[in-house]
Structures are given as structure tokens and as C-alpha cells.
């Protein structure tokens, strides 16, 4: 990216503030789950959906001039992923007891779109050089961890013994996912709030 970016749009500010609201919901969920497990779990799992839509739209605006077709596709994937998580939380579909293995795999696959969006968005960001390089790489890493987590959960619906044999690795992956997603959300939110973002035609 050449020169200092110049446009601070409302969208970028909403995306930045949404990221910090997401962090608040996540931390509140950790606290509330100690005495109200269901509601605490709802807050934790739904927290990624709060900043996701404005972030998806903001990143689309940043990438669109250089990658018009890819940017539209990645935006659609992000919207599908965020909406899927929110709907699943509201309907209680994140509890495997509520559905068959095949139905559960479908719901989790839709939620996996968040991981696909994180991965593809990070790759576009690396190519566009709009955000810090390490922030883009962190998004890619979090996307991969998200997909591993979703993939293992889907696999557990059909072959729990195999998943149990990988519990050590999956436990590390979950920890990396939680820490990585929180860091990515905070860093991205801070960047949107403090950076001066130019029109896409300037990139």
C-alpha cells in the first residue's frame, strides 16, 4: 500500500467497535458460564458473529478494487458463516443431542464458513498489503485452526474413537484458536479504529 490511507468511513469504525464488543461478550460468557452454562455458552459461541458482518463488509471494501471477483466470493462466505453461527446459537443447534449426525455435519459445515472466510480473507490481505502482514498471517492461522476444530467436531459425530485418540492435538488447537481469534479480533478492531483507510481505488 503506497502512502497514508485517507478515508475513515463509518463502516470501519463500526467494524472496529464491534470487535471490542465481541471481546466483551466472550469474556462475559466465560464468567456467566460458571453459574449459567447454557447462556454463557451462547455468549461465547455467538461472540464471533457480532463484529463479523461489518468486518466482512469492511474487508470487502478494502480488497474489491484489486480482487473484485474473489472479494465478492469471500464476502458471501463470511456472511454465510456469521449468519449460520447466529442462527445455530438462537435455535440451540450447537448441541449435538439436537440433531442427527448428518444434520449436525451440515450445520457445522455452515459454521465452518467462518474459518474459510478467515483463511481466504487473510490471503487476500497478504496480496493487497492493506493491513499489517503479521495480522493477515494471524487471520490465516486462526482460519486453519477454526477449520481443524470444525472438522474434528464433524468427525466426532461419526467416529468418536478416532477423535479421542487425537485429543491432545485438538486440545492445543482449541487453545490456539481461542487465543488466536481473540488476538486477531482485538488487533483488527484496533487497526480499523486507528488507521486512516483510503478509497479502494488508491490501493
Secondary structure by P-SEA (a helix, b strand, c coil): cccccccccaaaaaaaaaaaaaaaaaaaaaaaacccaaaaaaaaaaccccccaaaaaaaaaacccccaaaaaaaaaaaaaaaaaaaaaaaacccccccccaaaaaaaaaaaaaaaaaaaaaaaaaaaaccccaaaaaaaaaaaaaaaaaaaaaaaaaccaaaaaaaaaaaaaaaaaaaaaaaaaaaaaaaaaacccccccccc
